[in-house]
Amino acid sequence: MALITLTPCKGDVIEFLNLLSVDYIIGLGDVECPQYISNYYGILGEMDNVTTQKYLRQKNKLITKTFGNLSIDFSTKIVITHFQPRTSYGSQVILGKILSESPELLIHGHLRSQKEYNVVKTRVYSAGSLEEGYYLIFDSSNNSVELERASH
């Protein structure tokens, strides 16, 4: 599956996503016009509008707890969030959950930059802005994450 954030509603971006050889596209928030993205499911970010929220809810594409072996509630070893854990910026709540639950991986949206880092024993990945070409590929069979960059 591919994980994306900060995704503009542009024809070349939508076409790129729809041509990816993945089972699902998972939005980590701030994804414009998800209705045009094939096999899209996602969580919400602070920039998602009411239309996006309604679409995801009505089509049962809003991830509210788990999706496969991913969770938003820290009930699995692999967690997805919109916001990053608080280091110098980010969410204190997410940092607290990492410290108390110790997930294996946390994958988040929100940031323009793509990176991987550790918070204690948890491996953290920032998907980075698809507007700038960044996205992640996650293989649920072995919990591997690949940092990718497109030139759409």
Residue, then its C-alpha position, 0 to 999 in steps of 0.5 A: m500500500a502507498l501512504i500519502t499526505l498533503t496531496p493536491c487535486k491535480g490531474d497528474v498527481i491523481e493519474f500517478l496515484n491511480l497507476l501505482s501498483v498497490d492494493y490501497i492508497i492510504g491518506l494520512g490527512d490533508v488529501e484533496c479530492p480523494q473521490y478520484i483516487s482508486n482504492y483510497y481509504g484515509i484519516l483526516g488532517e486539519m486541512d480536510n474540508v467538510t466535503t472530504q469528511k462527508y465523502l469518506r464517511q458516506k463511502n465507509k473510507l474513513i479509517t476510524k480504528t483499524f485498517g488491516n494491521l494498521s491502527i489509529d488507536f494504538s491497538t496494533k504494532i503499526v500506527i498511522t496518525h496525521f500529526q507527528p509525535r512531539t519532539s520540538y514540534g508535534s503532538q504531545v498526546i501521540l508522543g505519550k502514546i508512543l511512550s506508553e504503548s511502544p508500537e513497532l512503527l508509527i507513520h504520520g502525515h502533516l509534514r512537508s519533509q520525508k524522513e525516518y527517525n526513532v522515538v525510543k524503540t518506535r521507528v517513525y516515518s514521515a510520509g512527506s508531501l506528495e505535492e513535492g513528490y514524497y510518499l511511502i510504500f508499506d508492505s504489510s507482509n513484513n512491515s517494511v517501509e520504503l521512502e519514495r519520491a515521484s516526479h509527477 
